Amino acid sequence: MLETALKGNKGYWAWVMLLLGVIGAGFLCYLYQFMFGLQITGMSRDVSWGFYIAQLTFLVGVAAGGVMLVLPYYLHDYKAFGKVTIVGEFVAVAAVSMCMLFVLVDLGQPIRMLNLFLHPTPNSVLLWDATVLSVYLLLNIVIGWKVLEAERAAVAPPKWVKPLIYISIPWAFTIHTVTAFLYCGIPGRGFWLTAILAPRFLSSAFASGPAFVILICFILRRFTAFEPSKKAIQALAKIVTYALIANVFFMLCEVFVVFYSQIPEHMDHFKYLYWGDGILVPWMWTSVALMAIGIILLVNPITRSNEFILGITCVVIFVGTWIDKGMGLISGGFVPSPLHYYNEYIPTLPELAISAGIYGIGFFMITVLLKIAVSVKEEAGTAA
């Protein structure tokens, strides 16, 4: 099936070349980082996790969001998701791959990654985070590829694929839960020391992940013969609605507990993010505004059923959750420090270029995998 990725029109190849250019620029910046170390980034002694780990946190959610397609289709036999399930699985493959690449570049020396496997520490949450991500990546690759092969041959998937599908459903919850526990396990950081962090992670994942899948479906409909049903799109939109409301509710619960209880080390982080002169204040209020707009547009059936408005709403939600988890969560947890000292963190241009390169790899993977999927569906007559 790989040969189908080598066939495409001028628009397809122009997009591929653009992505390869972004990847190349990011790789050159990574060579610069490899030579001079993490000193080229904006990280410091006080802020040891920066833009790279922030993207890991956000993309784990995008990957986990795919289960909102797999679960209704395979457990509840919701036929409307049959055609778009492969989109969620391949988006998960690309998202988890980007997560691992962001961890790799954050290590400085990539060979350090081997320490996780050569010298495993079972009481380290980081080991378990790497394990669940690796297994989830493998599960989605095998499931997606075998289901697609079976569709191309017009036969049922192998029987051993079904147990893997059932395993992948709870596993999707673990990848974001374990990532949340990674932060909860640092007692010196009051911003993360909350039992509700894992539910917040999952609710934001089930908002941003399906929102991204909806956008991918709209793009595929525009440029290919792939035609996702309106019923599937609207069902996904409702999932995004409930998940986004839950995410905002959990955040408000945090605000109430922190300020009603007057917990100093917790209040410092919220004050830094939403008040004062911190560089993230306008970003965080933008995130709040975007999520509020997203809820208003999704709750209203008229605006939700309008696919043009729905597409804009999904972009709004995706950006809003990216700011909240991709910037606010990490920087907000490190600034201020446990000693209430403020050391601002600003990502450098090389840091951003490397991140853009990794996103380029992710979008390249999505492009190739979905090109294969659409080509197979066109051959099998199931695209429309």
MOGIBEL-V377714 format. One record per pair of residues at least 24 apart in sequence whose C-alpha atoms are under 7 Angstrom apart, sorted by the first residue. I is the first residue (numbers start at 1). J is the second residue. Records with the same first field share a line. If there is no record, write none. Layout:
I: J  J
This chain:
1: 372
2: 372
4: 372  375
5: 368  371  372
16: 364
19: 360  364
22: 356  357  360
23: 357  358  360  361
25: 357
26: 353  354  356  357
27: 354  357
29: 350  353  354
30: 354
34: 108  109
37: 108
38: 108
41: 347  348  351
42: 345  346  347  348
43: 345
46: 334  337  343
47: 334  345
49: 330
50: 330  331
51: 347
52: 102  106  355
53: 102  103
54: 325  326  327  330
55: 326
56: 99  102
57: 325  326
58: 322  325  326
59: 95  99
60: 95  96  99  175  176
61: 176  202  204  205  209
62: 92  95  205  208  209
63: 91  92  95  96  209
64: 92  172  173  176  205  209
65: 205  206  209  210
66: 92  209  210
67: 169  172
68: 206
71: 169
80: 229  231  232
81: 232
83: 228
84: 228
86: 144
87: 213
88: 213
89: 140  144
90: 144  366  369
91: 366
93: 137  140  141
94: 362  365  366
95: 362
96: 133  137
98: 358  359  362
101: 358
125: 182
126: 182
129: 175  178  179
132: 175
133: 175
136: 168  171
139: 164  168
148: 373
151: 380
152: 376  380
176: 201  202
188: 338
189: 333  338
190: 265  266
191: 266  269  333
192: 333
200: 247  250
203: 243  244  246  247
204: 243  244  247  321
206: 240  243
207: 240  243  244
208: 317  318  321
210: 236  240
211: 240  314  318
212: 314  318
215: 311  314
225: 383  384
226: 374  383  384
227: 383  384
234: 305
241: 295  298  299
244: 295
245: 295
268: 336
269: 332  333  335  336
273: 332
283: 323
284: 323  324  328
287: 320  321  323  324
290: 316  317  320
291: 317  320
